Structures are given as C-alpha cells and as structure tokens.
Amino acid sequence: MKLREMLHRAVRPQLNVKLGKIDLTIPEDEDDDEDIPTDLVGDQSLSGLGLLIHYRDSKGKLSQRVISCRQYAVHAGKEYVSAYCHHRAALRSFRIDRIEDIFDPSTGESLSPVQAFFARFAPDKVTKSGYNWGLSVGQRADIIALLNALIFLARCDREFHPAERDSLESALTKFWLDYEIMGDPDFSDILAYADRLAPDGETFWIAMHRFREVPMLARLFQRQARNLIDADGVVHEREAYWAVEIDDFLSDD
C-alpha cells in the first residue's frame, strides 16, 4: 500500500495540551546580538537537534529560546551554534559561551554543563562511540537524513506515540541490513540522539532531496514511513498529508 492510500483513513489530531502552553514570544524591546556573525560556515552538522536554551545576549538580557540546531562552528576563536530560532521564526547564531543552560525541550531534562554538551560536536571529537556510530561519512549523512525525516513524521501530529518511537528501532535495523554494515547498531545512543531531534519543514525537505539522490535510501524511508504512520493504529490528518507529499516527491517521473 502506498503512503498516499492512507489519506482516506485520516482523522483529525488533537493538539497536545502541553504544547499549547508554550510561549514563543520575545519582548519587542529585546534585540538579538549585533556582534554575532550571521554567515557562519558550519564545521559540524547538528542536523535538527532540538534544544531549549537560556541565552544571555551582549547587553546582559536573558531570554529562553527553543531552537533547532543546524551547525557548530568556530569563528574568530569563538564557538557558535547556528540554529532556527522558533521565537524569531528565523535563522540565528548563538555564542556558546553566552548560553547559560540547556534543556531537552520534550522532557525538560537538563543537558548542562553547556560547554561539555557542545564539545562533543567539535570536528575533532566525532568518534565511533559519540556521533559517527561506526559509519562512513556518507552512511552517517544518510542515517541522519532518515532519522530527521521519520522524527518529523512522528511529531507532525503533535504526539510522539511510544509505538512510533519503537518503529525507529526497526528502521535502524533495516538500515544496517540494507547497507551491509558490520556489527550491530548502538540502539541506545542513536535513539537518545533521535529523541533530541526537532526537525522543521526545511530539515525534512533537505532529507527528502537526499533520498532522491540515493534510491536505496528512498525505498527504505518509504517503507519505514508507512510502518511509522501505522504504528499507533491511527492515521492523523497531518500524517496523511505528508504521506501524499512523500509519494508524489519520490515517485518515478
């Protein structure tokens, strides 16, 4: 069954009550840092990693931001994270030494100390046990694209059902088999990483374009997308919409 065939089974999702209480506004008199570079070239991809940060700007003002990280970079001896700021609805760069605290936005878990958290994303800190999971550069890019796209689908109805999360483990197993990777995937580490992802629409479409370039990955994603959408036994309206978009985008011309 194609993804678009799920459309007739769609039901309207209910908004998660907790999400409805999140305040993403910033006072009008609060400005972003003027001395932060906006043209950073990332040294290391953070690929949609979602964080809630307490940030103190150059004027000493403290704000709370929900961000979807894009890149870690070093500029003029300072470390930065470029991210989509959901408060500003725009891309922003944040100096890491001005981030006072960080939290998992879905669980509220503190991820501090800040410097130690971001240090593992420095290019010379990427190791088999940290962020590479024993994969080649291309395989790593493929699995991150797969995770971002599946997490986007799982959260598009504002509910991340446990059964949907369980389906990610199946996707990892299939990825390892299709790519004929030696050894077993580090499920706990990869799923812990996936839990902190907060991919937006742009991140999702970047992943989709990568699928188009790698047919084997596209087929894997389409199968796992169907499994994920079916996992909780309910096809929500947003899931059905994205199912159609996926099939149309990845279908043969």
C-alpha positions in Angstrom: 0.0 0.0 0.0 1.4 3.4 -1.0 1.6 6.2 1.6 -1.0 8.3 -0.2 -3.5 5.5 0.1 -3.6 6.2 3.9 -5.4 9.5 3.1 -8.9 8.1 3.4 -8.1 6.7 6.8 -7.1 10.1 8.2 -8.6 11.5 11.4 -8.1 15.0 12.8 -5.4 15.1 15.5 -5.9 16.7 18.9 -3.4 19.3 20.0 -1.2 18.2 22.9 -2.3 20.3 25.8 1.3 20.9 27.0 2.4 22.3 23.6 -0.5 24.7 23.7 1.0 26.3 26.8 4.4 27.1 25.2 5.1 30.8 24.9 7.4 31.5 22.0 7.3 35.3 22.2 10.1 37.6 23.0 9.5 41.2 24.2 9.7 43.8 21.3 12.5 45.7 23.1 14.7 42.7 23.2 17.2 42.7 20.4 19.5 39.9 19.1 23.2 40.3 19.5 24.7 42.7 16.9 28.2 41.2 17.1 27.2 37.6 16.2 28.2 36.6 12.7 25.2 35.5 10.6 27.2 34.0 7.7 28.8 31.1 9.6 30.1 28.1 7.6 29.4 25.1 9.8 32.3 22.8 10.8 29.9 20.1 12.1 26.3 19.4 11.3 23.9 19.2 14.3 21.1 18.3 11.9 17.9 19.5 13.5 18.9 18.8 17.2 16.2 20.5 19.3 17.2 22.4 22.4 15.6 24.9 24.9 18.3 27.3 25.9 18.7 30.1 28.4 20.7 32.7 26.5 22.3 36.0 27.7 23.0 38.5 25.0 25.8 41.0 24.8 23.6 43.5 26.7 23.1 41.1 29.6 19.5 40.3 28.8 18.5 36.8 29.5 15.9 35.0 27.3 14.6 31.5 26.8 14.6 30.1 23.3 13.5 26.9 21.6 16.0 26.3 18.8 16.5 23.6 16.1 20.3 23.4 15.7 21.9 23.4 12.2 25.7 23.8 12.6 28.5 24.0 15.1 31.2 26.5 14.0 34.3 28.3 15.3 34.7 32.0 14.2 37.4 34.3 15.4 38.2 32.0 18.2 34.6 31.8 19.5 32.3 28.8 19.3 28.9 29.3 17.9 25.8 27.2 17.1 23.7 28.3 14.2 20.0 27.3 14.5 16.5 28.1 13.6 15.1 30.1 16.4 11.4 29.3 16.9 10.9 32.6 18.8 12.2 34.7 16.0 11.0 32.3 13.2 14.4 32.8 11.6 17.9 31.5 11.5 20.1 32.9 14.2 23.7 32.2 15.5 24.3 31.9 19.3 27.7 32.2 21.0 28.1 29.1 23.1 29.8 30.9 26.0 26.6 33.0 26.3 24.3 30.0 26.6 23.8 29.6 30.4 21.7 26.5 30.4 20.3 23.9 28.0 17.4 21.5 28.3 15.7 18.8 26.3 12.5 20.6 25.1 10.4 17.4 25.1 11.3 16.2 28.5 12.7 19.2 30.4 15.9 17.2 31.2 18.9 19.5 31.9 21.7 18.8 29.4 24.3 21.1 31.2 27.2 21.7 31.5 26.8 23.7 28.3 30.5 23.6 27.1 30.7 19.8 27.7 27.5 19.2 25.7 28.6 21.1 22.7 32.3 20.0 22.9 31.3 16.5 21.6 30.2 18.1 18.3 33.6 19.7 17.6 35.1 18.1 14.4 38.0 16.5 16.4 35.6 15.0 18.9 33.5 13.0 16.5 34.2 9.4 17.4 32.7 5.9 16.9 31.2 6.0 20.3 30.0 9.6 20.1 28.4 10.7 16.9 29.6 8.5 14.0 28.3 5.2 15.3 31.0 3.4 13.3 29.6 4.7 9.9 31.3 6.3 7.0 30.7 9.9 6.2 28.1 9.0 3.5 26.4 6.5 5.7 26.3 8.9 8.6 24.7 11.6 6.4 22.1 9.0 5.2 21.1 7.8 8.6 20.8 11.4 9.9 18.5 12.3 7.0 16.5 9.1 7.7 16.1 9.9 11.4 15.2 13.6 10.7 12.5 12.6 8.2 11.0 9.9 10.4 11.0 12.1 13.6 9.4 14.9 11.6 6.6 12.5 10.6 6.3 11.1 14.1 5.8 14.6 15.6 3.8 16.2 12.8 0.5 15.4 14.6 2.0 16.9 17.9 2.0 13.4 19.5 5.1 11.1 19.6 3.5 7.8 20.4 5.7 5.1 22.0 4.8 2.7 19.2 6.2 5.3 16.7 9.4 5.5 18.6 9.7 1.7 18.7 9.4 1.7 14.9 12.6 3.8 14.8 14.5 0.7 16.1 13.1 -1.3 13.2 14.3 1.4 10.8 17.8 1.3 12.3 17.9 -2.5 11.9 16.8 -2.3 8.3 19.3 0.4 7.6 22.2 -1.7 8.9 21.0 -4.7 6.9 20.4 -2.8 3.6 23.8 -1.0 3.9 25.5 -4.3 5.0 27.2 -2.6 7.9 29.3 -4.8 10.1 28.2 -5.2 13.8 25.0 -4.1 15.4 23.7 -0.6 15.7 24.1 1.2 19.0 20.4 1.5 19.6 20.5 3.3 22.9 22.9 6.0 21.7 21.3 6.6 18.3 17.8 6.7 19.8 18.9 9.0 22.5 20.2 11.3 19.7 16.9 10.9 17.8 14.9 11.8 20.9 16.5 15.2 20.9 15.9 16.0 17.2 13.4 18.7 16.4 13.4 18.9 12.6 11.4 21.6 10.9 9.9 21.6 7.4 13.2 22.7 5.8 15.2 20.0 7.5 12.6 17.5 6.3 12.8 18.6 2.7 16.6 18.6 2.8 16.3 14.9 3.8 13.8 14.3 1.0 16.2 15.6 -1.5 18.9 13.3 -0.2 16.5 10.4 -0.6 16.0 11.3 -4.2 19.8 11.1 -4.7 20.0 7.7 -3.1 17.3 5.4 -4.4 18.0 2.6 -1.9 17.6 5.1 0.9 14.4 6.4 -0.6 12.9 2.9 -0.7 13.9 2.3 2.9 12.4 5.6 4.0 9.1 5.0 2.2 8.8 1.5 3.8 9.6 2.8 7.3 7.4 5.9 6.9 4.4 3.6 6.2 5.3 1.5 9.3 5.7 4.6 11.5 2.4 6.1 10.4 0.6 2.8 11.0 2.4 2.1 14.3 -0.2 3.7 16.7 -3.2 2.4 14.7 -4.4 5.8 13.8 -3.6 7.9 10.7 -3.9 11.6 11.5 -4.7 14.2 9.0 -1.2 15.7 9.0 0.3 12.2 8.6 -1.9 11.6 5.6 -1.0 14.9 4.1 2.7 14.2 4.4 2.2 10.7 3.1 0.9 12.1 -0.1 3.7 14.6 -0.4 6.3 11.9 0.1 4.8 9.6 -2.5 4.5 12.4 -5.0 8.0 13.7 -4.4 9.7 10.3 -4.6 7.6 8.7 -7.3 9.2 7.9 -10.6 8.6 10.5 -13.3 
